[in-house]
């Protein structure tokens, strides 16, 4: 990294870690506290609003990184990222305070933030390169909406164990920064470094035993930021259609967890994103005897493995063969099959 990147990282890390202290005090003062409950693993009340420290750390670092680039296309995309992030964290905080129905954030807040990104040029380019004209653009718009909204939702439900969401987001941002360096995308690299530093700074407060929770606002914010990085990254053109594997591998943990929860809850007649419970990947692994820290560290290792495979794919620039794609899918299905049979606390079906 160049000197500016190190400064960007240190600003994000320091601001997020230091601002967490007054944010924690504010949460206690206004009563924004997550109380223990049957769906929670903590036994003492823990302050929320940690997402505000992540947001401020990211914004301060990004402003430093791009103070010289506020012109033209870069300016528009950065403005769109800030606007979408502000909307997402506001929606998340309203949800944390019980002022918003969860379906509003899923079907209004997340898609609106995604449309802001699309309007400012942060969008997937998966079908447009294969299907010219309006049809390719429409398909890319639909894919962008589904993908970014899905990743935001995936991080929202991933925030159920101390240090899990922040650590997974930090690792994903680090691998996006490395992939962007390999492909010469320096704007994406700087954004990823800012996300990495902000998430890592908050993790100092959030690793088990957590002294501060990020709340849904923070989880959605991290999901939004890494989702934006995932559509901004441009793997080598020689990868063809299989270039989508790069962001999928980097985001292996939230993709696996969301797939497991969706399959498991659907099989039990529950709505995947409307039936909260202790049936996530982390809960099942903890019930197998790993405990909170062991589970989180194992999922960190999973994220690192996925990120390394993504870097190998990016560096090689050669499309994986169908047998390798089939093997990757088989591994995912096998993981879901085995984890679904691990012990977990079943939630009742809503009548």
N, C-alpha and C positions, 0 to 999 in steps of 0.2 A: 504494500500500500504506500501511496505517496503521503507527504506530510499532511496535506489537507484532509485525507481520509482518516488519518489517526486523530486529528483534531475533531473531526465530525464524530468519530466514535467516542472520544472522551467527553465531548459536550453531551451527547445523548446519554451515556452511562452515568456521568456525574449528576446531570440535571434530574434524571429519573430517580436515581438513588437518593439524592438529597431532598428533592421535592416530595418524596414519599412521606417524610416526617411530618411536615405541615398538613399534607393531605390526610394523613391518618388522624391527626388532631381534629381537623375539620369534620371528618366522618363521625368521630366520637361526639363532637359538639352538636351536630345536627341530627344525630341518631341514625345515621346510615351504617347499620351494623348487621352482619349476617348472623342470625341466631342459630344455635344448634337445632337439629330436627331429625326426623327418621330418615330423610334422604341425604343427610350430611354426614361427613366423617369427623368433623371437629366437634369437640365437646364444650368449648368455651366460645362466647361471642367474639367475632373478629370484624374489625372495621372494613368497610367497603371503600369505594372511590379510588382504589389504586390505579385504575385506568387513567385517571386524570394526570398522574405523574408520568405514565408512559406517553400519553398524548403530548404533554408539554415538552418532555425530553426529546421526542421525535421532531416536533415542530421547530424547536430551537436549533437542533442539529441540522435539519434540512434547510432552514433559512440561512445558516452559515454556509452550508455546502453549495447552495445555489444563489447566493446573493449577487453573483456575477452573471447568472444565466437567466435572469428574468426578462426574457425577450423571446418573441416568436413561439414556436411550437413547444419548446421546453417550458416556457412560462405558463402557457395554457394548461399543460398537463400537470405541472406542480400545483397550480391553483385548483385544478379539479381534484387532485389528491387531497389537498388541505380541506376543500369544501366537503368532499365525501367523508373524510375522516371526522370532521366536526359534526356532520349529520349523524353518523353512526354512533359516536360516543354520546351524543345527546339522547338519541333513541334508547341506547343501552342504559343510561342513567335513569331515564324515566321508567324503564322496565324494572330496574333495581329498586326504585322507590315505590313500586306497585301502582304507578300512574298510567300504565300502558298494557294492553292485552298482548300476550306473546304473539298472536297471529298478526298484529299490526307491524311488529318489527320484522317478522318473517316475510310477509306479503306486501309490505309498503316500504318500511325503512331500508331494508337491505337492497331491494330492487332499485329504489330511487338513488341510493348512493352509487350503485353500479351504473345507472344511466348517466350520472354525472361524469363518471370515468369515461364512458363511451363517447359522450358529447365532446370531451376534451382530448380525445385521441388515444386513451388508454384502453385498448380492446384486443381481443383475440384475433389472430389472423390465421385461422386453421383451414377454413373452407374457401376463403377468398382467393387463395393461391391456386386452388384446384378448379373452382367454379367461377368464372368471370361474370361480372355484371351484378345486377340487383339480387339475384338468388344467393350468390356467395356472400354478399353483405348481410342479407337477412339471416342466413344461417349462422354467420359469425356473431351477429347481434344476439340471437337466441342462445348460442353457446356461451357467450360472455355473460349473459344474465344468469343462466343456470350455473355456470362454473363459479363465478364470483359469489353469488348468493349462497351457493352450496358450501363454499369454503368458509365464508363468514359464519354460517350456521354450524359448520363442523367445529370451528374453534369455540363457538358459543357453548356447545354441549361438551367440549373437551375440558372445560374449566371445572373439574369436579375433584381434583386432588392437588394438594400443595405442590407448587412448582411445576406442574405438568404443562399447562397451557403456555406459560411464559417461557419455559425451557425449550419446548418444541418449536415455538415461534422464533426464538433466538437462533436455534440451530438451522431452521429453514432459511432465515434471513442470511445467515453466514454462508450457506451453500449457494444461495442466489447471488450473493456478492462474488463468490469464487467463480460461478458459472458466467456471470456478467463480465468478469475480468478476462476470462478465456475467450469470450466472443467480442471483446472490445466495446462493450456497452457501459461507458463510464458513468452516465447519468443513473442507470439502474444500479450500478455498484454503489454509488454514493447513497442512494435511497436505502438500499439493503443494509449498508453499514449503519445508517441512522436508526433503522428498525432494530437491528442487532443490539446496538448499544442501549437503546431505550428498554428493550425487553430484558436484557441482562442486568441492567441497573435495578429494575423492579424485582428481579429474581432474588436479589440479596435480601429482600423483605418477605418474599413469598415462598422460599424453599422451606420444606418441613423442619420445624413447626412454623407455619406462616404467622407473621405478625400483621399482615395486611393482605386483603383480597383485592383483585382487580375489578371484580364485579362484572356484570354482563357487558357494561360499556367497554371495559378494557379487553375482554375476550373478543368481542365483536370487532373492536378496533384492530387488534392484532391480526384477526382473520382477514379483515378488509385490506390491511397493508400488505400481507404476504400474498393475498390473492392478486392484488395489483402488480406486485413483482412477478408473479407467475405468468401473467399475460404480457408483461413487458419484456420478459426474457426472450431472446431470439436464438435458439440453438442453430447449429449449422444447417443450411438449406439442404445439404446432402442427406440429412436424416429423413427428409420427406415427411409423410404423414406421421411417422413414428416420433417426431420431435415432441409431441404432447407427452411422451413418457418422461421427459426431463422434469417438468414441474410436478407430475404425479409422483415420481420417485422421491423428490425432495419433500413432498407433503405426504409421505407414506403413512405416518402415524395418524393424522386426522382423517385421511382417506380410509384407512383400515377401521378405525373406530366408528366412523359414520356408517360404513358398510355393515359392520357387525351389528350395530344398534338397529339399523333399518331392517336387516334380515330377521334378527331375533324378535324384535317387537312386532313386525308384520306377521310372523308365524304365530304369535300369541294373540293376534287380533287387536294390536295397539297401534296408534299413530306414532311413527318414529320420532317426530319433533314436537309432539304434544303430549307425550307420556313420560315425564322425567322419572328416573329411577336409578338404582345402584346396579345397573346391568351393563356398564361400559367395559371396555377392554381392561382399563386400570383396576376397576373393582374386581373383575374376575381373576386377574393375576394376583392381586393382593390376597384374595380368598384362597389362593393356592399355596399361600405361605410366604410370599415375597415381602409383604408389608408395604407401607406407603413409600418409603425411600427406595427400597429394592425395585418396586414396580416402576416408579418414575425413572430410575436410572436405566432399567431395561428398555423402557420406551425411548429414552434418550439414545441408547445404543441402536435401536431400530431406526430412528431418524438419521443417525450418522451413517448407518449402512445404506439406507436409501439415497442419502445425499452423495455418498461416494460413488455409488452406481450411476447416478445422474451425471457426475463429473466425468466418469469413464466414458459414458455415452456421448457427452458433449465433446470431449477431447478426440474420441475416435472418429466422429463424423460419419460413421458408417451405419446405415439402417439395420436394426436388429432383424434377424431372420424370424420367420413365423414360428419355428420351434421355440426360440427364446421368448417371444411374446406369449406363446402358449404356456411356457414354464412359469413366467411371471404371473399370469392369470391363475394357474394351478396353485401356486404358492399362496396367493391371496385367498382363494376359495378354501384351501386346506386350513389356513389360519382361522378363517371364520368358522369352519366346521369344528375345529378343535376347541376354540374359545367359547363357542356357543354351548358346549357341553361342560364348561368349567362352572363351578358353583357361583351363584349370584342371588341377590335378594329380588324376588319377583314382585312386581307391582300389580295390584288388582286391575282388571279391565274396567274402564269407566262405563257406567250405565247411562 
